[in-house]
């Protein structure tokens, strides 16, 4: 008897772009008739619980919470055992791991599950999307050495790799090795509802940052660039939207640089709500994979400056004037000054790029590409693709 794919997505922290990717993918797959579930850490907040409640309404295999640590820990075995148990109970046919920890748990659990029937292939396939994760680390650090070694060990336990951009694939090959399993690239995407301009409010700050407040995202670089522009632009203001482990350090730095009265920290909020709080979005990240904030900003026709890291050049398609070298204050300050001097033309360029985002970076395309890739896994027993795709596309 033919059965539908039964997919469980495994991730650690239900926050940030990785979580959005999983939510979009799981919801889109459920709308296409797949049985879908999610396993994630017990991290909580009102926003997280609201989003997980929305997921639970479409996930026929459930939303499961399992304690997971960010760094390698003795508790990892318990987490792997829990993923294995949930996979057995739900009859999962695919464990799709996201990020370093989610990817490790999914692949280790899949290889521990007993095969069913006469076929030698495993009954549960493992699929992995790094989302940056381990790839942001260097072997020169203890954590980096552990994560990258773990990735090499798990290469042979991965049935399929899904990369969110060419940069992520190339970095994986360079740091870890070339996968022998099948690989695809599926860009993150935005919904049709997001392809609409957002204008700045009358009291909007000059500069805007949206994202997790941690060192990797480069908020300190933005603050230092503001300080470097104090002579030319003494009234320059910024709004730093988000929360994270380095929030207190960034607030202290703003005070130290004499910027406290010109920089606001309103906390986290949805990107489209936050866009109205600034006139120029700055993405000063030290490392990225394929950041949603750049896609969302382009979809909303928001002018931006971004560090030339990760898959950002793939989104901006050669517009070098919108990118700056990473981890460098002076080029960032100069780019901010140039952009603010001619903000109208920057907004016009952002409006032109909106069409590119609509055509090449859609949630629907992402969901279809990943879901169809599952069908190429050996031994999969599924309904015919035509039947699976007869369901309404509710992802958008």
N, C-alpha and C positions, 0 to 999 in steps of 0.2 A: 504494500500500500504506500502510495506517495505521501510524503509529509512536507510541511513547510519548514523552511530554515528556522532553527531555534537559536537565537543569538543572544549572548550575554556580554555586555560591555563592562570591562573592569577598569577602574581608575582609582587613584588615591583621593586627593582633595577635590571636592565638588565646587571649585572656584575657578575663575579666570577663563581664558580662551579655550583651554582643553575641555573644561566642563561644558562650555557652550557648544563645542564641536560634538561632544557625546550627546547632549540634549537634542541638537538638530538631527544627528544621525539616527538616534534611537526613535525619535518621533517620526521622522521620515520613513524609516523602515517599517514601523508599526502601521503607518498609513498605507504602505504598499502590501500589507497582508502578512508580514513576518511576525513570528512570536519573538518578542524582545524583552530583555531584562537588563538591569544595571546593578553592579556591585560597587560601592564606594566606601570611603572612610566615614567615621562617625562625626567628623567636623560639622559644626552646625552654626547657623545664624538664621534669623527670620527669612532672609532672602533665599538662602539655600533650602530651607524647609518648604518654602512656597514652590520653588522650582521642582524639587523632588516630588512634591504632591501632584504637580501637573504631570510629571513623568509617570507616576504610578497609575494614573488614569489610563495610559495607553500601553503600559508595559505588562503584557499578559504573563510574563515570567517573573514579575515583581521587581521591586527596588529593595535591595538588601544593604544593610550597613554592617561593616566589618572594621574593627580597629586596625589602622595602618599607620606605620611611622614613615616619616619623610626619608630618613637615612637608614642604611642597613641595620637590622636589629634582631635579637634573639626571638622576638615576637613574630618575625616574618613567617616562620613555619606554621604557626597557628593561623595566620591569614591565608596562606596557601591551602591549608587543610579546609578552611571555611569556604574558599572559592570552589574547591573540588566537591565538597559536600553539596553546595548550592547547585552546581552544574549537574550532579547526579540526580538531585531531587527534581530539578526542572526539565531534565532530559535535553539539556543544551547540546547542540551539534557544532557550535562555534563559540569559542571564547576569544573575544577581541579585546586585547589589552591596550591601554592608552597611557603614555608616559612611562618613566623608568619603573616605578613600583607596580603600576597596573599591568604593564607589559610582562614583568617578571612573574607576578602572581598568576596571570592567565596562562602563560606558557608552561610554568612548572605544574600547575593544576591539570592542564590538558594532558601532559605526558604521564601523569600518575593515574589517570582514569583508565579503567580496563576497556580493552577493545571488545566490540560486540559482533557476533556473527563470524563467518568463515574468513572474512577479508583480513589481511594482516595490518591494514592501515588503521590508525587510531579512530575511535568512534567520534572523538571530539577534536576539531581542528583548532589550531592556535593562529591568530592573526595579531599583528603588532603594529602600532603607530607610535613612534617616539615622541612627537610633539616637542622637539627640542630635548627636554629631559636630560638623559645621560650625556647627550651631545654637547651640552653647555659646559661640561666638566673637562678638566685637564688631568692627565695621568700624574702630574706633579703634586696633586693634592691626594690625601688619603681617601677621601670620599670619591674623588674622580677615578682613582686607580681601582677602587672596589666596583663602582658602577660600570666602568668600561670593560673590566675583566668579566663581570657578570654578563654583559651584553655579548661578549665573544663566546662564553659558555653556552648561552641560549640561542646562538645562531642556528645550530642544528635542530633545535626544538621548536622552530618557527616554520609554520606551513605557508605563511604569506606575509609580506610587508606592505603596508600602506603608508606612503610618505605624503605629507601635506604640501611639499614643494620640492623643486629640483635641488635646492640648497640642502635641504634635510637629507635627501638621498645621497648626495655627493659627500656630505660631511660624515654620514654613517659609514660609507665605504672607506673613507680616509682614516677615520678613527677606530673603526671596529673590523671592517672587512666586507668583502662583496658577498651578499646573500646568495645562497644556492637556490633558495625558494623563490617563488614568483614575487614580483614587485610591481606596484602601480603607484602613480602619483595622482592624488585627488585633492585639488585645492580646497581650502575652506571657502565657505560661501555665505552670502547674505540673502535675505528673503526679499520678495517683491515689495513688501511693505516698507522696507528700509531704503528703497531707491526713491528718496524724496529729500529735497533740500531742507536744511535746518539753518535758520538765520540767527545771528548772535543777538542776545537781548541788549537793550539800551545800556544797561550797566555792566555789560560783559567785560571781563578782564582782557588785557592785550594777549596774554599767552594762556594756553590751556594744556594741562597734562591729564590723561585718563589712564589708570592702570593700577596694578599692584604696587604698593609702596615698599619696594625692596631695592637693594643696591643694583641688581642686574638691570633694572629699568631706567637707571640714569637720572633720577630726579635731582640728585646732587649736581650733575652736570648742568642741568637747566638753571638751577639756582645760581651757580657760579657764572654762567653766561649772563644772567640778569645783572649780577654784580659788576661784571666786566663792562656792561653797557650803561652803568650809572651816570657817567659823564654825559653821554649822548642822549640818553633817555631816562632822566631822573624820576619820571612819573610812571615808568613801566610797571605793569601789574601782572600777576599770574594767579591762576586758580588751579590747585593741585587736587584732582578728584581721585579718590580711592582709599583703600586701607591696606595695611600690611605690616610686616615685622619691623620695618625701618622707619615707620611714620614719625616716631618721636625724634629719631636722629635727624630727619629732614627738617622738622620744625625747629630743632635746635640750630641747625645750620642756617636756616633762614634768619633766625634771630642774630646769630653770630655775624652774618654778612650785612646786617642792617636792613634786611628786607621784610622783617616781620609785619610791618604795617602795609606792605604792598603784595603780600602773598596770603591767600586764603586756602584752608584745608577743610572743605565741607564734608568730607567722608565719601563713601561709595554711593554711586547711583547709576542707573542705566545710561549707556553711552549717548543715546539720542537725547535724553534729558540734559546730560552734561554738555553737549555740544553748544547749547545756547549760552553757556557761561564763559566762552572765550572767543576771540576773533582769529587766533592762529593756533592750531594744534601742534604741539611739539612732541615728537616720539624719540627721545634721546637714548634709547636702549643700548646697552653694551652687547646684548645678544638677543636673538629672536629666532623663531621658526617661521611661521607665516601669520603675523599678528592680526587678529580680528579688528583691532582698533583702527588700523590703516584701511582695511576694507570698509568698515562702518563709516569712517570719515569720508572716504571717497564716494560712498553711496549717498551720503548726506551733503555732498558738495562743500565740504569744510576744507579750507586751505590748511596745508600742513607742511612741516619740515620733519624729516625722519632720518635717523641714522642709517647709514648704508650697511645694514646687517641682515643676516638670514635671508628670507624670501622677499624682503621688502622691494628690492629691485625688480623682482618678477611681477609684483603688483603695479609698480609705478612705470614699468615698461620703458626704461631708458631716460626718464626725466631726471637727469643728474642735478638739475637746479633745485630739485625738491629734497635732495639727500646730502648728508654731511658725513665726514669720517666719524666712526664711533670713538667714544672715550676721549674726546678732544674739545676743550672749552672754547678756545678762540674761534675755530671755524663755525661752531654752533652759534656763538654770539654774532659773528658776521652775517650768517645766514638769517638769523632772526631780524637783524637790523635791515637787511635788504628786503625781506618779505614784508615787514611792516611799512616800509617806504612805498610799497606799491601793492597794497593788499587787494585792491579791486581786480587787478590782472591775475593775482593768485587765485581769487575766487572763480574767475572765469575759467582758468585752467582746471580747477577742481571740478567745475560743472562739466567740462569736456570729458574728464576722466570718469565721470559717473557712468557714462554709457559703456565704457570698457568693463567696469565692474559688473554691470547688469548682464553683459553678454558672456563674460568668461569666469565669473566667480559667484555662482548661484548655489544655494542650498540644494535645490533639486538636482543639479548636475552632480554635486558631491555625493549625495545619497545614492543616486543611480549608479555612479561609477564604482563606489565601494560595494554596493549590494551585488551588482553583476559580477564583481571580481570573486565573491564568495562561491559563485556557481562554477567557477573553474577549478575549485579544490577537488582533488581526486576522491572518489567514493561518496561525494555528497548525494544524498537522496532528497530531492526537492520536487515540488510541483513544477510543471513546465514554466519557463520564464514568462510566456505570454499570460498565463493565468495569474502568476504572482503580480504582474504589472497591470492587471485589469482593475486594480483597486484605485480609488481616487487618490490623487496626489495632494495630500493634506499638509505636506511639510511647509508649504508657503501659504 
